[in-house]
Amino acid sequence: MTDSKSNDVFVPEGMPKLDDGGRVTSFFEFWPSWVVYLPVLFQWFALSVRYRSLTLPLIANPGIPLSGMVGVAKTEIFKQAGSEARRWILPWMEYEVTLASPADQGKEISDLLDSAGLQLPVVAKPNVGCRGAGVKLLQSMQQLALYVEGSPRGSTIQFQKLADWEAEAGVFYVRHPDQATGEITSLTFKYMPYVVGDGKSTLEELVSRDVRAGKLIHLYYSRHKHMWQKVLSAGKPYRLVFSASHCRGAIFRDGRGYITEKLSAKLDKVLQDIPGFHYGRLDIKFRDLASLMEGENFAIIEINGASSESIHIWDRDARFLEAVKTLMTQYRTLFQLGHANRELGHQPPGIASLWKAWRHEANLTRSYPAND
């Protein structure tokens, strides 16, 4: 990794420089999510009356159960992908947790990883979940066995190849069923926060002095308490977050100015190779910004459906009303897509299906292993 700095901030190779001058967070960045989504809820009911269906958004992506709104396996979209799309998705496999001993399951998983062409280190994540819940980097068989032991019985784990690059972005895509091409509506760079050792200070002291991390210690302490009082070697960068989820302390920066025709065309080609996919966010790793803008040297780590956000709204300079407007535009689009697909013969499911899926995901999420 290359140490690119702006105001002494460590940034992994491939990412644009990260300036920590100015405000640390937007004033609403860590509000409870229901506050930001309350206007969307009222809009949902209004649009339900207009379109005569409360669950119309659940067929916005007719190729995915419930359009990927909630309770849907992460690999469900991957399974729909054709040969062109699969070229860009990082290799993965699924494993259902059983009642067998962690050691026995660990051996079975090891054999399955070999068969799938995967090897440690590998990324493990619950196959049903959101906001980075339970995502962990496993670097040894002991860690793998502990992860399986801490996962709910009957749940499914997705194991995925660790990307060759650390640079990461979230890209939002929309394509109406009656249009030949789609468009990228949002691009956001996802920075994992680091502190850099000086050979004298403990991790606690380094985090406390950081202009942003020092205000979010509650997000970092629990997962780093084993290192909290240790002194980091001079010049050693220490990563505070593995899963690039905003609610877990990752830093988001609006990158819409870097959307290009070449990137749009490439992602449009990839996503049109996933039947029934019209709306969602891709989380991707990429080699460098120049390649990304050319639509090359990137890998898809996840594709999120109807409940995904245009995450540029969590940029520190985002304005509350603009963020709400973005979310309301998204959900209006979901209704429009659902309406278009209903005209094509797809029928929205009942509200009971949504409730059942939400309960299933909520119950599982409470039992997932802790994140890195």
Buried (B, 14 or more C-beta within 10 A) or exposed (E): EEBBEEEEBBBBEBBBEBEBEEEBBBEBBBEEEEEBBEBBEEBBEEBBEEBEBBBBBBBBBBBBBBBBBBBBBBBBBBEBBEEEBBEBBBEBBBBEBEEEEBEEBBBBBBEBBEEBEBEBBBBBBBBBBBBBBBBBBBEEBEBBBBBBBBBBEEBBBBBBBBBEBBBBBBBBBBBBBEEEEBBBBBBBBBBBBBBBBBEEBBBBBBBBEBEBBBEBBEBBEEBBEEEBEEBBEEEEBBBBBBBBBBBBBBBBBBBBEBBBEEBBEBBBBBBBBBEBBBBBBBBBBBBBBEBBBBBBBBBBBBBBBBBBBBBBBBBBEBEBEEBBEBBBBBBBBBBBBBBBBBEEEBEBBEEEBBEBBBEBBEEBBEEBBEBB
